[in-house]
Amino acid sequence: MVLALILTVFVFGGAQPPSDSTHCVAAARFLRVDRHMVAAIDRDTINDWRSQQRVAGCRITAAGGTDIGVAKEAVRLYDLLRAAHWTRTPDPRDAPNEASLRFRWEQSDCLFNVNADALLNTDAEGRVNDALVLKPGETRYQVFVMCMPALPARPDHLPPEGDLEPPGTRGLRTNATAITPL
């Protein structure tokens, strides 16, 4: 607990930005209604590489079933997002090799991540997986979404890469073969 307080003071100057789950409402509705997934919304703060700040946001942890395989389901999910009038953000900076794409709905930017397995080991992931009932012939898949207020494209004066460490990697050194503690 003391360590969390020290980190809050160090990272946020004593005041943590307020979390806001409103940016996840449309994405959660899409996953629940259009994709028939079980989804949980949690408040969060997100490192924003565009503003170089931590901003109020939220995350959605969802589980669903597919009968076409996870890779094809990821393509279908992104195609259906586009058909539902979600648009790509002006400067998406996503990871297509990891099945992650960033989309915008009104005033919210959301990074959608599709995975075959539960990777987060969070309470929310446990809850949605426990609640999901697969139909015969279906395979479970996971969707993790991080949403935050929509912002303009990255300003030209910021470097294109490496301006903020990805969540969970502070204090880690990466190379082509391993991630090791500093």
One Martini backbone bead per residue (centre of mass of N, CA, C, O) as a GRO file, in nm:
protein
  182
    1MET     BB    1   0.058   0.062  -0.021
    2VAL     BB    2   0.298   0.253   0.000
    3LEU     BB    3   0.400   0.211  -0.287
    4ALA     BB    4   0.147   0.324  -0.428
    5LEU     BB    5   0.173   0.609  -0.309
    6ILE     BB    6   0.452   0.674  -0.418
    7LEU     BB    7   0.380   0.634  -0.718
    8THR     BB    8   0.160   0.847  -0.730
    9VAL     BB    9   0.340   1.087  -0.657
   10PHE     BB   10   0.554   1.046  -0.880
   11VAL     BB   11   0.366   1.023  -1.143
   12PHE     BB   12   0.118   1.251  -1.044
   13GLY     BB   13   0.191   1.459  -0.816
   14GLY     BB   14  -0.049   1.324  -0.610
   15ALA     BB   15  -0.253   1.305  -0.871
   16GLN     BB   16  -0.485   1.110  -0.995
   17PRO     BB   17  -0.649   1.047  -1.255
   18PRO     BB   18  -0.955   1.021  -1.345
   19SER     BB   19  -1.171   0.784  -1.410
   20ASP     BB   20  -1.344   0.666  -1.726
   21SER     BB   21  -1.618   0.462  -1.857
   22THR     BB   22  -1.767   0.607  -2.102
   23HIS     BB   23  -1.565   0.512  -2.340
   24CYS     BB   24  -1.689   0.195  -2.324
   25VAL     BB   25  -1.990   0.171  -2.401
   26ALA     BB   26  -1.992   0.120  -2.712
   27ALA     BB   27  -1.799  -0.124  -2.716
   28ALA     BB   28  -1.962  -0.304  -2.524
   29ARG     BB   29  -2.218  -0.308  -2.690
   30PHE     BB   30  -2.097  -0.439  -2.938
   31LEU     BB   31  -1.999  -0.701  -2.799
   32ARG     BB   32  -2.277  -0.786  -2.678
   33VAL     BB   33  -2.478  -0.746  -2.926
   34ASP     BB   34  -2.314  -0.815  -3.197
   35ARG     BB   35  -2.113  -1.058  -3.054
   36HIS     BB   36  -2.212  -1.211  -2.794
   37MET     BB   37  -2.058  -1.112  -2.539
   38VAL     BB   38  -1.876  -1.109  -2.252
   39ALA     BB   39  -1.863  -0.798  -2.052
   40ALA     BB   40  -1.621  -0.584  -1.885
   41ILE     BB   41  -1.597  -0.282  -1.698
   42ASP     BB   42  -1.306  -0.070  -1.632
   43ARG     BB   43  -1.131   0.143  -1.478
   44ASP     BB   44  -0.866   0.371  -1.603
   45THR     BB   45  -0.531   0.437  -1.692
   46ILE     BB   46  -0.348   0.596  -1.969
   47ASN     BB   47  -0.087   0.590  -2.174
   48ASP     BB   48  -0.021   0.877  -2.375
   49TRP     BB   49   0.172   0.931  -2.657
   50ARG     BB   50   0.058   1.210  -2.756
   51SER     BB   51   0.068   1.373  -2.457
   52GLN     BB   52   0.252   1.242  -2.227
   53GLN     BB   53   0.007   1.114  -2.058
   54ARG     BB   54  -0.222   1.043  -1.816
   55VAL     BB   55  -0.547   0.908  -1.874
   56ALA     BB   56  -0.865   0.882  -1.869
   57GLY     BB   57  -1.029   0.555  -1.856
   58CYS     BB   58  -1.073   0.220  -2.002
   59ARG     BB   59  -1.180  -0.131  -1.980
   60ILE     BB   60  -1.230  -0.433  -2.174
   61THR     BB   61  -1.351  -0.757  -2.092
   62ALA     BB   62  -1.378  -1.038  -2.323
   63ALA     BB   63  -1.598  -1.319  -2.413
   64GLY     BB   64  -1.610  -1.574  -2.674
   65GLY     BB   65  -1.749  -1.743  -2.961
   66THR     BB   66  -1.618  -1.960  -3.224
   67ASP     BB   67  -1.651  -2.127  -3.569
   68ILE     BB   68  -1.372  -1.994  -3.739
   69GLY     BB   69  -1.167  -1.889  -3.562
   70VAL     BB   70  -0.965  -1.645  -3.439
   71ALA     BB   71  -0.845  -1.506  -3.689
   72LYS     BB   72  -1.120  -1.473  -3.840
   73GLU     BB   73  -1.261  -1.324  -3.606
   74ALA     BB   74  -1.086  -1.072  -3.611
   75VAL     BB   75  -1.162  -0.983  -3.892
   76ARG     BB   76  -1.466  -0.970  -3.841
   77LEU     BB   77  -1.463  -0.762  -3.615
   78TYR     BB   78  -1.337  -0.528  -3.786
   79ASP     BB   79  -1.550  -0.528  -4.007
   80LEU     BB   80  -1.793  -0.470  -3.810
   81LEU     BB   81  -1.692  -0.202  -3.706
   82ARG     BB   82  -1.700  -0.059  -3.979
   83ALA     BB   83  -2.007  -0.120  -4.037
   84ALA     BB   84  -2.073   0.048  -3.754
   85HIS     BB   85  -1.891   0.325  -3.792
   86TRP     BB   86  -1.617   0.280  -3.726
   87THR     BB   87  -1.301   0.447  -3.702
   88ARG     BB   88  -1.004   0.530  -3.771
   89THR     BB   89  -0.758   0.679  -3.644
   90PRO     BB   90  -0.542   0.931  -3.740
   91ASP     BB   91  -0.311   0.781  -3.534
   92PRO     BB   92  -0.312   0.459  -3.453
   93ARG     BB   93  -0.085   0.294  -3.340
   94ASP     BB   94  -0.064  -0.022  -3.397
   95ALA     BB   95  -0.080  -0.406  -3.391
   96PRO     BB   96  -0.138  -0.619  -3.644
   97ASN     BB   97   0.045  -0.870  -3.551
   98GLU     BB   98  -0.157  -0.865  -3.271
   99ALA     BB   99  -0.461  -0.797  -3.329
  100SER     BB  100  -0.444  -0.464  -3.326
  101LEU     BB  101  -0.690  -0.195  -3.320
  102ARG     BB  102  -0.774   0.150  -3.383
  103PHE     BB  103  -1.074   0.317  -3.278
  104ARG     BB  104  -1.359   0.539  -3.347
  105TRP     BB  105  -1.617   0.689  -3.124
  106GLU     BB  106  -1.661   0.987  -3.145
  107GLN     BB  107  -1.497   1.059  -2.823
  108SER     BB  108  -1.353   0.765  -2.876
  109ASP     BB  109  -1.062   0.570  -2.816
  110CYS     BB  110  -0.996   0.224  -2.933
  111LEU     BB  111  -0.817  -0.066  -2.836
  112PHE     BB  112  -0.816  -0.370  -3.007
  113ASN     BB  113  -0.784  -0.708  -2.871
  114VAL     BB  114  -0.703  -1.034  -3.000
  115ASN     BB  115  -0.744  -1.361  -2.842
  116ALA     BB  116  -0.721  -1.703  -2.765
  117ASP     BB  117  -0.626  -1.629  -2.474
  118ALA     BB  118  -0.582  -1.594  -2.146
  119LEU     BB  119  -0.344  -1.324  -2.034
  120LEU     BB  120  -0.407  -1.134  -1.766
  121ASN     BB  121  -0.507  -1.238  -1.483
  122THR     BB  122  -0.792  -1.125  -1.408
  123ASP     BB  123  -1.091  -1.083  -1.269
  124ALA     BB  124  -1.243  -1.013  -1.530
  125GLU     BB  125  -1.152  -1.259  -1.691
  126GLY     BB  126  -1.278  -1.466  -1.501
  127ARG     BB  127  -1.573  -1.370  -1.518
  128VAL     BB  128  -1.621  -1.397  -1.830
  129ASN     BB  129  -1.537  -1.696  -1.851
  130ASP     BB  130  -1.746  -1.807  -1.647
  131ALA     BB  131  -2.006  -1.685  -1.811
  132LEU     BB  132  -1.937  -1.845  -2.054
  133VAL     BB  133  -2.128  -2.016  -2.311
  134LEU     BB  134  -2.069  -2.266  -2.516
  135LYS     BB  135  -2.118  -2.391  -2.814
  136PRO     BB  136  -2.119  -2.626  -3.019
  137GLY     BB  137  -1.802  -2.581  -3.188
  138GLU     BB  138  -1.673  -2.376  -3.004
  139THR     BB  139  -1.433  -2.114  -2.948
  140ARG     BB  140  -1.249  -1.940  -2.744
  141TYR     BB  141  -1.229  -1.577  -2.700
  142GLN     BB  142  -1.052  -1.263  -2.674
  143VAL     BB  143  -1.124  -0.920  -2.560
  144PHE     BB  144  -0.927  -0.620  -2.546
  145VAL     BB  145  -1.009  -0.286  -2.425
  146MET     BB  146  -0.891   0.053  -2.478
  147CYS     BB  147  -1.021   0.364  -2.350
  148MET     BB  148  -1.038   0.713  -2.462
  149PRO     BB  149  -1.005   1.012  -2.538
  150ALA     BB  150  -1.021   1.191  -2.808
  151LEU     BB  151  -0.748   1.270  -3.025
  152PRO     BB  152  -0.532   1.398  -3.196
  153ALA     BB  153  -0.284   1.372  -3.368
  154ARG     BB  154   0.031   1.353  -3.359
  155PRO     BB  155   0.259   1.561  -3.310
  156ASP     BB  156   0.535   1.647  -3.504
  157HIS     BB  157   0.747   1.688  -3.251
  158LEU     BB  158   0.716   1.393  -3.202
  159PRO     BB  159   0.820   1.098  -3.173
  160PRO     BB  160   0.716   0.798  -3.323
  161GLU     BB  161   0.896   0.648  -3.103
  162GLY     BB  162   0.945   0.584  -2.759
  163ASP     BB  163   0.785   0.797  -2.560
  164LEU     BB  164   0.641   0.547  -2.420
  165GLU     BB  165   0.588   0.308  -2.210
  166PRO     BB  166   0.446   0.034  -2.190
  167PRO     BB  167   0.245  -0.129  -2.013
  168GLY     BB  168   0.443  -0.316  -1.780
  169THR     BB  169   0.764  -0.205  -1.869
  170ARG     BB  170   0.871  -0.076  -1.637
  171GLY     BB  171   1.203  -0.177  -1.587
  172LEU     BB  172   1.250  -0.291  -1.878
  173ARG     BB  173   1.446  -0.479  -2.103
  174THR     BB  174   1.472  -0.496  -2.454
  175ASN     BB  175   1.497  -0.750  -2.706
  176ALA     BB  176   1.492  -0.991  -2.952
  177THR     BB  177   1.495  -1.235  -2.707
  178ALA     BB  178   1.435  -1.048  -2.440
  179ILE     BB  179   1.314  -0.991  -2.104
  180THR     BB  180   1.472  -0.779  -1.863
  181PRO     BB  181   1.572  -0.672  -1.584
  182LEU     BB  182   1.741  -0.381  -1.465
   0.00000   0.00000   0.00000
